[in-house]
Amino acid sequence: MYENILLPFDGSEGAAEALHHASEFTHWADATIQVLYVADTTRHSVTTVDGHTVDGLVQRGEEIVDEAAKTLDTLGVSYDTDIVQGNPAPTIVEYAERYDQDLVVMPTHGREGISRYLIGSVSEKVVRLSSVPVLTVHLQADETIVFPYENILIPTDGSSAAMYATEHLVELAASLDATVHVLSVVDDSALGPDIRSTISGQESEQAATDAVDTVVSEAETRGVANTVGYIEHGTPVEEILDCIESNDIHAVGMGTTGKRSTERILLGSVAEKTVRSVPVPVMTVAEPE
């Protein structure tokens, strides 16, 4: 499934954790990691040293990439390195597309490092913009990442974007011999107490059931041996978090739409909120435009 894995890297704690997880993924997939440092052109970084003009971020990037290379050598992973200049998020997305990367691995937090663009909003921008699947790694101090994933959660709303992502995600689950957990959430907050809301609620419940059944059927067709379906009532992100905690979920997979704008996240902003808040890796897969 994956031959080339792009790892934007800035040397921060979050990036280091992403590097280690990307290495595990790379070993499993027999792939090659492309370590990428983006010297942020939105920041002033040019200075003069001994009469020579130098770019401080590029120079620092060379040091950071060398550190990553030493770690990957130790881990026995096949890799290449590159340093480019640009606005970080779009540069990462364009690089992944131009050089036929199969997966982008990004951290969603980091406390230090010369370039803090890889934390928070930039990772979310990459999720929002990338046509290449993105695996975001969010790790707290007291948490560990389980790999190979044994339990993968696929939230779905039955949309075309969700189904497009499902094909990729269940193929991954089948390759890992993982159990697929399928969740559809009926959001009752939009319903009032009148008869029309009761009918709408029944329709929403049926739509959620159909969405889960469709993903379960797809998973079984693609060779997934174990599937579990859930219909829950509440707000999507809260139910996703509850499902992760209750079922020992090791990774979440979700779809995004193909529109390159702030409206491209499936289920409104649920995918983006999930990337930001859940304690396990999240793979987002974009439906083509």
Secondary structure as GFF3:
##gff-version 3
##sequence-region A 1 289
A	DSSP	beta_strand	4	8	.	.	.	ID=ss1
A	DSSP	alpha_helix	13	29	.	.	.	ID=ss2
A	DSSP	beta_strand	32	40	.	.	.	ID=ss3
A	DSSP	beta_strand	46	49	.	.	.	ID=ss4
A	DSSP	beta_strand	52	55	.	.	.	ID=ss5
A	DSSP	alpha_helix	56	75	.	.	.	ID=ss6
A	DSSP	beta_strand	79	86	.	.	.	ID=ss7
A	DSSP	alpha_helix	88	98	.	.	.	ID=ss8
A	DSSP	beta_strand	103	107	.	.	.	ID=ss9
A	DSSP	three_ten_helix	116	118	.	.	.	ID=ss10
A	DSSP	alpha_helix	121	129	.	.	.	ID=ss11
A	DSSP	beta_strand	134	137	.	.	.	ID=ss12
A	DSSP	beta_strand	151	155	.	.	.	ID=ss13
A	DSSP	alpha_helix	160	176	.	.	.	ID=ss14
A	DSSP	beta_strand	179	186	.	.	.	ID=ss15
A	DSSP	three_ten_helix	188	190	.	.	.	ID=ss16
A	DSSP	alpha_helix	195	221	.	.	.	ID=ss17
A	DSSP	beta_strand	227	233	.	.	.	ID=ss18
A	DSSP	alpha_helix	236	246	.	.	.	ID=ss19
A	DSSP	beta_strand	251	256	.	.	.	ID=ss20
A	DSSP	alpha_helix	270	277	.	.	.	ID=ss21
A	DSSP	beta_strand	282	286	.	.	.	ID=ss22
###
